[in-house]
Amino acid sequence: MNSETSPLFSSSSEPLQVTVLVFSGASLMCVASTIDPMRAANRVSGANLFNWRIVSLDGEPTMTTCGLPIAVSGSFDASKKGDILLVVGGFGTSDIARTTFTANLRRAVHNYQMIGGIEAGSWLLGRAGLLSGRKATTHWEDMEEFTAEFPDADIRPDRYVIDGPVFTSGGASPTFDLMLHLIRSRYGMSVALDVASVFIYDGTHASNDAQPLVSLGRLDDVHPKLAGAIRLMERHIEQPLTIGAIAKRSGLSARSLEKIFAKAVGEGPGRYYLRLRLKVARRLITDTKSPLADIAARTGFSSASAFTRTFRNFEGKPPSAFRAVH
């Protein structure tokens, strides 16, 4: 649930001054989801509702994960004033040490009405102490480590979270939802609908919709029972359900569920479920230092040996070698 106390989310015709601080390693989609809704709002309204500038730490272009650089208008200056400061981070951002930047970020808070962390930008807000006592989120892949890193924050698996003058977003699509929410709250539903139409975007979610492990697109509409079965699997990674239990909860027979998976996914539900658990395990191996025995338990395996054997069968090498490579 949001705690929108900022007047920026109240109805107004006044333009907003926005600083977008982009770090190398950010996703191009996250950058676009932050900036393009503002551009489109200006276009459809015929007014400068948003005035933004893109900056980097050193004033040099930042490189996105796809290899495309983002041009900037200068370096980040904590003393400059504005309405919103948006920190867009990605791969490697969470590894940035507590340098002078975090101190500058704390100073910048006094010069902005709101500050937002986009995807891994939330790590920098946390390192600057801005999430203490607040609700927050980040990308679902980093959720467990993020929660451990910032125990004084109330970490939610939500798409985006607004708590007073601080907001955080879990990724590109949630950021688009967040920007549409800001446009709708401040400049009206008509402008927000026009902006969504510019991008033929009809998948707006609520802020507290959970981030899924598997993005199902429009599968909820096309095949709701299959989508429901996959969501059940997602929620039971550590203590897996039997396929019979999943079928029953989905309102299907086990045979019907097998047929649906074979036709729509190309494999049976049991194998798909196992691959989903191993996908989570693979992320934990590469992104954390958790012991393999702990990873085995967290992904529903009875022992480390059973986990290693199954992982090797699917990946072609044991988990320890996979971790060593990365």
Solvent accessible surface area in square Angstrom, and as a share of the most:
residue,aa,sasa,rsa
1,M,157,0.70
2,N,39,0.20
3,S,39,0.25
4,E,70,0.31
5,T,106,0.61
6,S,11,0.07
7,P,86,0.54
8,L,4,0.02
9,F,18,0.08
10,S,60,0.39
11,S,104,0.67
12,S,35,0.22
13,S,94,0.61
14,E,110,0.49
15,P,56,0.35
16,L,1,0.01
17,Q,81,0.36
18,V,4,0.02
19,T,10,0.06
20,V,0,0.00
21,L,0,0.00
22,V,1,0.01
23,F,15,0.06
24,S,65,0.42
25,G,16,0.16
26,A,0,0.00
27,S,30,0.20
28,L,63,0.31
29,M,133,0.59
30,C,1,0.00
31,V,5,0.03
32,A,43,0.33
33,S,11,0.07
34,T,0,0.00
35,I,21,0.11
36,D,42,0.22
37,P,0,0.00
38,M,0,0.00
39,R,94,0.34
40,A,0,0.00
41,A,0,0.00
42,N,25,0.13
43,R,162,0.59
44,V,48,0.27
45,S,44,0.29
46,G,72,0.70
47,A,48,0.37
48,N,104,0.53
49,L,16,0.08
50,F,2,0.01
51,N,55,0.28
52,W,78,0.27
53,R,76,0.28
54,I,31,0.16
55,V,0,0.00
56,S,2,0.01
57,L,80,0.40
58,D,102,0.53
59,G,25,0.24
60,E,105,0.47
61,P,79,0.50
62,T,8,0.05
63,M,97,0.43
64,T,5,0.03
65,T,73,0.43
66,C,82,0.49
67,G,44,0.42
68,L,98,0.49
69,P,76,0.48
70,I,21,0.11
71,A,82,0.64
72,V,31,0.18
73,S,79,0.51
74,G,21,0.20
75,S,54,0.35
76,F,24,0.10
77,D,57,0.30
78,A,13,0.10
79,S,80,0.52
80,K,97,0.41
81,K,164,0.69
82,G,17,0.16
83,D,22,0.12
84,I,4,0.02
85,L,0,0.00
86,L,1,0.01
87,V,0,0.00
88,V,0,0.00
89,G,0,0.00
90,G,7,0.07
91,F,158,0.66
92,G,45,0.44
93,T,2,0.01
94,S,30,0.19
95,D,117,0.61
96,I,45,0.23
97,A,66,0.51
98,R,165,0.60
99,T,69,0.40
100,T,108,0.63
101,F,9,0.04
102,T,5,0.03
103,A,31,0.24
104,N,40,0.20
105,L,0,0.00
106,R,113,0.41
107,R,135,0.49
108,A,0,0.00
109,V,41,0.23
110,H,156,0.70
111,N,31,0.16
112,Y,19,0.07
113,Q,81,0.36
114,M,2,0.01
115,I,3,0.02
116,G,0,0.00
117,G,0,0.00
118,I,0,0.00
119,E,30,0.14
120,A,6,0.05
121,G,0,0.00
122,S,0,0.00
123,W,16,0.06
124,L,0,0.00
125,L,0,0.00
126,G,9,0.08
127,R,34,0.12
128,A,1,0.01
129,G,49,0.47
130,L,28,0.14
131,L,2,0.01
132,S,67,0.44
133,G,69,0.66
134,R,69,0.25
135,K,35,0.15
136,A,0,0.00
137,T,0,0.00
138,T,0,0.00
139,H,43,0.19
140,W,48,0.17
141,E,57,0.26
142,D,39,0.20
143,M,28,0.13
144,E,80,0.36
145,E,46,0.21
146,F,0,0.00
147,T,65,0.38
148,A,80,0.62
149,E,62,0.28
150,F,19,0.08
151,P,107,0.67
152,D,103,0.53
153,A,13,0.10
154,D,63,0.33
155,I,27,0.14
156,R,68,0.25
157,P,73,0.46
158,D,13,0.06
159,R,17,0.06
160,Y,7,0.03
161,V,3,0.02
162,I,0,0.00
163,D,17,0.09
164,G,6,0.05
165,P,51,0.32
166,V,7,0.04
167,F,8,0.03
168,T,1,0.01
169,S,0,0.00
170,G,2,0.01
171,G,4,0.04
172,A,18,0.14
173,S,50,0.32
174,P,13,0.08
175,T,0,0.00
176,F,19,0.08
177,D,1,0.01
178,L,3,0.01
179,M,4,0.02
180,L,4,0.02
181,H,30,0.13
182,L,6,0.03
183,I,0,0.00
184,R,73,0.27
185,S,29,0.19
186,R,16,0.06
187,Y,29,0.11
188,G,29,0.28
189,M,105,0.47
190,S,78,0.50
191,V,25,0.14
192,A,5,0.04
193,L,103,0.51
194,D,64,0.33
195,V,0,0.00
196,A,12,0.09
197,S,77,0.50
198,V,47,0.27
199,F,63,0.26
200,I,157,0.80
201,Y,50,0.19
202,D,114,0.59
203,G,28,0.27
204,T,67,0.39
205,H,78,0.35
206,A,56,0.44
207,S,14,0.09
208,N,83,0.43
209,D,53,0.27
210,A,69,0.53
211,Q,23,0.10
212,P,32,0.20
213,L,37,0.18
214,V,29,0.17
215,S,96,0.62
216,L,21,0.11
217,G,68,0.66
218,R,144,0.53
219,L,41,0.20
220,D,76,0.40
221,D,96,0.50
222,V,117,0.67
223,H,60,0.27
224,P,83,0.52
225,K,89,0.38
226,L,2,0.01
227,A,0,0.00
228,G,31,0.30
229,A,0,0.00
230,I,5,0.03
231,R,58,0.21
232,L,16,0.08
233,M,0,0.00
234,E,22,0.10
235,R,159,0.58
236,H,47,0.21
237,I,19,0.09
238,E,106,0.47
239,Q,144,0.64
240,P,50,0.31
241,L,32,0.16
242,T,95,0.55
243,I,38,0.19
244,G,39,0.38
245,A,32,0.25
246,I,0,0.00
247,A,1,0.01
248,K,168,0.71
249,R,146,0.53
250,S,17,0.11
251,G,56,0.54
252,L,35,0.17
253,S,62,0.40
254,A,49,0.38
255,R,173,0.63
256,S,41,0.27
257,L,0,0.00
258,E,79,0.35
259,K,119,0.51
260,I,29,0.15
261,F,0,0.00
262,A,58,0.45
263,K,185,0.79
264,A,60,0.46
265,V,53,0.30
266,G,62,0.60
267,E,30,0.14
268,G,25,0.24
269,P,0,0.00
270,G,35,0.34
271,R,136,0.49
272,Y,26,0.10
273,Y,8,0.03
274,L,41,0.20
275,R,102,0.37
276,L,7,0.04
277,R,29,0.11
278,L,7,0.03
279,K,98,0.42
280,V,15,0.08
281,A,0,0.00
282,R,107,0.39
283,R,25,0.09
284,L,1,0.01
285,I,1,0.01
286,T,45,0.26
287,D,76,0.39
288,T,17,0.10
289,K,196,0.83
290,S,21,0.14
291,P,80,0.50
292,L,45,0.23
293,A,58,0.45
294,D,68,0.35
295,I,0,0.00
296,A,2,0.01
297,A,57,0.44
298,R,68,0.25
299,T,0,0.00
300,G,21,0.20
301,F,26,0.11
302,S,113,0.73
303,S,48,0.31
304,A,40,0.31
305,S,73,0.47
306,A,19,0.15
307,F,0,0.00
308,T,38,0.22
309,R,143,0.52
310,T,27,0.16
311,F,0,0.00
312,R,120,0.44
313,N,114,0.59
314,F,61,0.26
315,E,55,0.25
316,G,65,0.63
317,K,64,0.27
318,P,28,0.18
319,P,1,0.00
320,S,64,0.41
321,A,36,0.28
322,F,10,0.04
323,R,69,0.25
324,A,86,0.67
325,V,106,0.61
326,H,136,0.60
